[in-house]
């Protein structure tokens, strides 16, 4: 206690404000934060109450109509979607975050806040780990491996690893996963492994594992990610003995892949953009609206990064009842379905293993892309080079989930309006963002079709290279595939 008082006295001598005034302002900010928190809580409670009252006042409950509980959830979906995207809610969110950051800044004048930040984040991460351990014990899934398929690490840099999956052969494809989650959802179980499905269809699969970034990685920028991706591509080309490879970018990994393709298209023979925001003006999802409302520069200035567990909480807040109570009710209904239970646990373990996002990179994505929409406006620069989407003339496949509430399909599909490719193809399936990896329809229809498309484009690229070198002219190019009107265009 004596050490703390002495520390405060020492720090107070260099404060820009007298210590009593700092504490007065601190108290005001605490009141402001509490007020914003109460308003946010009231919004959720009010929607729940209104939806419940609407269901209770309806006629014919239980007589051939929708189950009352499901009816209430569906009403809540509509209300939450409208309210959480509203300007009013965005103001409440920014007021809360602004007060929090002000409190953090003032405490930093007096206390060694960084040490407490580290402890708090470690405690929060441990809570999520404890949840998955408890879930594993309750469901008897302790022996489930994190990775369903075996691989070799063929390149590493810092926390980043390039995985080469064993047993694959044929044309190489590099999967560039998002930096805000781990790659495991692409290989979540033997029955729901996108990696295994692509290998079974004749592809040689590589994956970029971005790893768990720490405080020492907060300086990493978009340029750093592009440099690492370029080195990984060169390593895939070396291991596979192919001059050009295929690339699949998922979510934020799709953003980086698209930027990479505009700068290094000569190393690729095709590009797949899956559920990735491209035209951010068309991304009207809840998380996109929130991202555009917050002050990312101020957040990064205070913390140095975006905390992974904070992102987990934001995902849950999109619809707390559906993403908490409802999913456990579904689990209970299918508790005797062992395959479902194991997939449920694997997805939960993946969902709550969210790494921190390096501050510089997070700030660039939010401020330059979500707010500035600089990618499609042609204003984004990497290493002094302008990122010009019009320069991309590779065959491109765009994959969307029709009910994606993390990335609006319209935002992803807009890529086809800004590139010069003659061969553009769209594949879509029902379901959501994660369903692209784990749904039955994705594994039965989507991924076999994706593999066939990749092989077709790889073969066409080899024929084209041979023609350019003057080595024969055999083979037949299928020409413009075109954009399908919807569904899986096999």
C-alpha positions, 0 to 999 in steps of 0.5 A: 500500500505504501509503495502504491501511495508513493508511486502515485505521489511521484507520478502526480508531480509530472501530471498535466493536471492536479491529481484531485482534478484527475480524480474528479474527471475520472469520476465523471467518466465512470458515471458516463460509462455506467450511463452508456452501459445502462442504455445498452443493457436497456436496449437488449432488455427492451427488445426481449420484452417487446418480442415476448409481449408480441408473442403472448398477444398473438392468437393461435399459439400452439395450434399449427403455428410456429412454436412460441419460442421460435416465433419470439426469436424470429421477432427478436432477430428483426428488432436486433438487426434494426436497432443494433445497426441504428445511429442511436445505438452506434452513439451509445457504443461510441460513448461507452468506448470513449469513456472507457478509453478516457478512464484508461488514459487517466489511469495511465497517468497514475498507475502502471496500467499496461501491467494491469491490462496484461493481467486482465487480458490473461484472466479473460482468456483463461475464462474462455479456456476454462469454458472449453475445458468444462465443455470438453469434460461434460461432452466427453470430447477430451481426446479430440485433436485440434487439427484433423489432418496431418501437415508439415511446417514448410515455412515460418516467420515470427508467429506465422507458419505455412502448413503443407498437408500430407497426402495431397497431390496435384495442383497447389492451392494456398488458403489464406485464412483471417487474422482475427480467428485461427485456421482450425475451422478449415480442418475442424474434424475428419467429417467437416474438413475443407482441407480433406475435401479439397485433397480428396478432389485432387488438390495439394493444400497449403494453409497460412497459420497467422498464429497468436500475435502478442504484445511484441507484434503490435507494430505489424502492418498491412504491408507486413502481412503482404510481405509474409504472404509473398514469402509464403507464396514463393515457398509454395511455388518452390515446394510444389515446383509450380510457377503459379498457384491458386489462392483462396482468401477467407474473410479478412484473409480475402482482403489481403489475398485481393491486395496481393493479387493486384501486386503479384498476379504473375505468381497466381493462376486463379483467385478465390475470394470467400465471404470477404468484405470488398466494397465496405460501403455495401457491408451493412452487417452489425459488426461492420456498422460498429467497426465504422462507428468506433475510433480505431486510432484512439483504441490502438493508441491506448491498448496497442492492439485489438483484444481477441476476447473483446471480439468474441464478446462483440460476436455474441452481442449481435444476438445474445439469445441465439448465440448462447441459449439457443445453441445449447438447446440445439445441443441438448436436442442432439446430445445423442448424435455423437458426430454433431456433439464433436463438431459442436465442441470443435467449433466452440473451441475454435470460436473462443480461441481468438488471437489479438489483432496487431494494432497497426494492422487493425487500425489500417483495416478499420480506418482505411477500409471500413471507413475510407473504403479505399480498396475499391476507390483505388486510394489504398497504397502498400509500400508506396504502390497503389492497389489497383483492383482493375489490374487483376485479370486472373480467373476469379471465383467469388463464394458467399453464404446467402445468410452471412451476418458477418460479411454482407454478400453484396460487399463480397460480390462487388469484387466483380465490379472492380476487376478486369477478369474475363472469367468470373464465377460465383458460388453461393450456398444457404447458411451463414459465414461459418456454414461455408466450412461446416455445413453438409451442403458445403461439403457435398456441393460447394467444395467439390465444385471449388476443387473442379474449378481450381483444377480447370483454371490450373490446367488452362494456365499451364496451357497458356504458359506453354503457348507463351513459351512456344511449346506446342498449342494443344488443349482447349481453353474453356473461355469465359465461364461467366457469373452464375445467377446463384447456387452451385453452378457445377 
